[in-house]
Structures are given as C-alpha cells and as structure tokens.
Amino acid sequence: MALSRAKPDQLPSDAVVITEDQALRYQWKIITAWDKKGDVWSLRYAPGILSAMAAATGAYVNNHYRTRLRLGGHGRLSSYLPIVAVPAIFTMLSHKFFVQRPILISPFSECPVCTQMRGAAFQTALGVVYPTILAPFAAFMFATRCFTYRLPSITENPKEVLMLYRKFTRPIVPALATIIAIQAFIAMYLTGEEERQNFNLMLRMKEIEHHLEEEHMPQRMDF
C-alpha cells in the first residue's frame, strides 16, 4: 500500500493512521525488499557513498599534514579516528536524518533544489571542512608531543604558527577546492536521484494498489 499525507477531515473511513517513524520503517521495508535494485540504488547506497568520500578526504588531509610534520607512525590511530572515522559517520547520519528522511516521509514538502542544496551543504561541511580544520591541529599537537618537528610556541609566537600553517596548507588549497566542488556535485546528484527514484517508487506502489483494488484482493500492512 502506498503512503500518503492528508488532513484529519480528508481521511477515508478505512484509512490507517501511522506515525512518521512507522511510515519511515514501512518505506525502508519496501526499499530493501524491492526486487529491482536499480530502481532504488540511490536510496540504498547514497549515504554509504557520501560517507566513503568523507573518509577519503579526511585520510588525504590527515596524511598531508602528518607527512609535512614527519609524524610517521606517531599517533596514527588517535588522529585517524576523529579526522577520518568521525566525519564519515556524521556524514552518513546527517544525510539519512536531514536529507533522506524528509524525502521518504514528506517528498513534496519543499522544492527539490532546496533538498539537493541541503545535501551538498552537509556533505561539504562534514566531509571536507571539518577534517580540514581538525587535521592541522591534531598534527601540530602530535608533532609537539613527539618532537618530530620544531614548532614555535602557540602562546608566545602565534603569528609564526599561523605562517607555518599557511605554508603547509597552501599546496593543497587547489586540491581542496576541487574536492569541495566534486563532493557538492555528487551529493546534489545523489540527492536528486533519491528524489526521482522515491517518486517513481510511489507511482509504482499506486499502480500496484490500484491493480489490487480492481481485483478486489484484501490488503494488509504490517509494521
């Protein structure tokens, strides 16, 4: 049965009223059980794809600063967890809750471009900006602690620290700009595909429901 929103006075007599969480679980039940994966691939795999891109960006930025500060194996795990794993997890969760959830529950509540822009904003903020800000701080901290690079004191010579940061960051600025553009474009594309495939899924469910009604077959919905 296809889901639809309606005001209380517009509900048919045999309507089944459910909560948003129940509606979301029902939608995912349909998506995961859909026989043609090509029809729902973006709904199933988009969060994972975006998460992988965020992890790759975090690893790239982290490796850059670690190499410049000659860290080697010092603090590798401690830096990879917040700079690679955390952005990947937050990117996936933010897309699921703030982009995919509205698409599945309220597909016509806002313009498609707004949803795509929101997806791109979360992706660039969590997948690029966050690790880019955190990576140099983590690398500087480990370099000071492990004595792998002679760094000026942040309290006594903050200007020198800033100049050193600019020196290390300048070579990857073009790459970061390209990464931001690519991730924003892919996030918008995947979000658009999610909207399109969800709409086609709704139409297909309506067709199935109409076909069942014509054949007078009993319908049942389990949650």
N, C-alpha and C positions, 0 to 999 in steps of 0.2 A: 504494500500500500504506500502511495506517495504521501509525503508530509506536506502540510500547508498551514499558513497562519490565517487567522480570522478573528474578528471581534466576537465577544460572547453572544451578542444578539444575531450574529450571522452564522453561527454554528448549526449544522444539520442535526436532526434529532438523534441520529445514530453515531455522531462524532465521538471519537475517543480523545480526550484531553490529556496531554502528557507534558512533563516539564522539559526545559531545554536540555538538561543532562540526559534525559531519556531519549529525546529526539536525536541528540548527538550520537548516543550509543547505537540507536537504530540505524542512523546514516552510515556509521562505520561498519555495522553488521552487513549492510548491503554492499558497501565498497569492498570489503575483504572477501566477500563471497561471490563477487561478480565474476562471471566465467571468462570474460574477455578483459585481460589485464591492460590491454592497450587503450581501453575506454576510460580507465581510471588511474593510469600510471602516475599522473602528476599528483593526484590526491594521496596516493600511497607513498610515493618516493620523494616528493619535493622537499619535505623537511630534512630528510637524510642527505640529499644532495647539497642543500644550503649549509647544513652542519659540516659536511666534509670540506666545503670551500672555506668556511671559517677556520677549521682546524689547519688546513693547508696554509692559509695566510698567517695564522699565529706561529706555525712552525717556521715559516720563511723569515718573518720579522725577528723571532727569537734567535734563530741561528745567525742572522746577520750581526746582531749586537754581541752575541756570545763570541763569535769569531773575531770581531774587532777588539774585544776586551780580553781575548786569549783565555777564555774560561775553560776550554777543554771539556773535561767531564765533571767539573765542579758545579754542584747544584743543578745538574741537568733535570732530574725528576722534579725538583722543587720549582723550577721555572716553567717546565712544560705543563704542569697541572693547571696553574692559573692562566697561562697565556695560550695554551692550545686546547686543553680539555674543557675548561670553563666556557670560553666563547662558543665552542661547538655545541655544548649542552644548552646554553642560554639561547643560541640562535634557533635551535630546533624547537625549544619550548615556546619561545616568543612567536615563532611562525605558526605553531599549532594553536596557541591560545588567542592571539591577536589578529591573525590573518585567516587561517583555515577554519577556525570555529565560526566566525561570522559568515563565511562563505557557505558553510554547510547548514547553519541554522537560519540565517537571515540573508539569503542570496540577493534580495532586491532592496535591502535597506539603505544602501549607499551606491554611489557611482563606481563602476569597475575601475576607473583610473585611480580613484582615491584609495581603493584597496591595494592596487598594484604599487602605488607610491608608498603606502604604509609598509608593505612587504620589503620594498627597496630600502626604506629608512632603517628598519630593524636590522636588515642584513648588513648594511654598511656600518652602522653604529656598533653592532656587536661582533661582526665578522672581520672588520678592518680597523676601525678607530680604536676600539677598546684594547686589542692586543698591541697596537702600535704605540699607545700611550703607556701601557704597563711594561712592555718588554725592556725599554731602556732603563727604567727604574730598577727592575729586577736584576738586569745585567750589571748596572753600576753598583748595586748593593753587594752582589756576589764577588765582583772584582775587588771591592774594598775589603771584604771579609777574607778573601782567599789570597790577596796580594798578587793578583795576576796582571794588574795594570796600575800604574801610578796615577791616581786621580786626585785633583785638588779638593780641598775641603768644601763641602756644600755650604757650611755656615760661615767660613772665612772668605771663600772666593766663589760665590755663587755665579758671578759673571763668567769665570773660567769654565765652570761646569757646564753652563749654558752653551758656551762656544764649542766645547768638546762634544756636547750633544748634537749641535748643528753640524759639526764636522762629520760625525758618524752617520747622521740621518740624511744629509744631502745626497749621497749616492743612490739611495733607494726611493727618493721622492718621486721620480718619474714612474718607477715600478708600482709604487703605492697608488698613484693617481690612476694608472691603468687598471690595477686590481679593483679599486673602488668602482670605476666605470663598468668593468666586466661583471662584478658581483651585483651591482644595482640592476644592470640589464637582465642578467639571468634570473634574479629574484622577481623582477616585473614580468618576465616571460613565463616563469613557472606559476606565478600567481594568476596571470591571465589564463593559462591552461587549466588551472584548478577551477576557475570560474566557468570556463567554457565546458569542461567535462562534467562539472556538477550540474550545470543547466541541462546538458544532454541527458544526463542520468535521470533528472527529474522528468524530462519529457518521456523518456523510455518507461519510467515507472508509471506515469499517467497512462501510457498506451497499454501497459500490462493490466493496470487496474480497470481500464475501460473494456478491455477484452474479457476480463473475468466477469465484469458486470453483465456483459452481453450474454455470456454463457450461464449466468445465474449460479456461479460457483461460490460457495461460502469462503469468506476471507477471515484470516486470523493473523493477529500481530502479536509476537512475543517480544518481551523486553528482557 
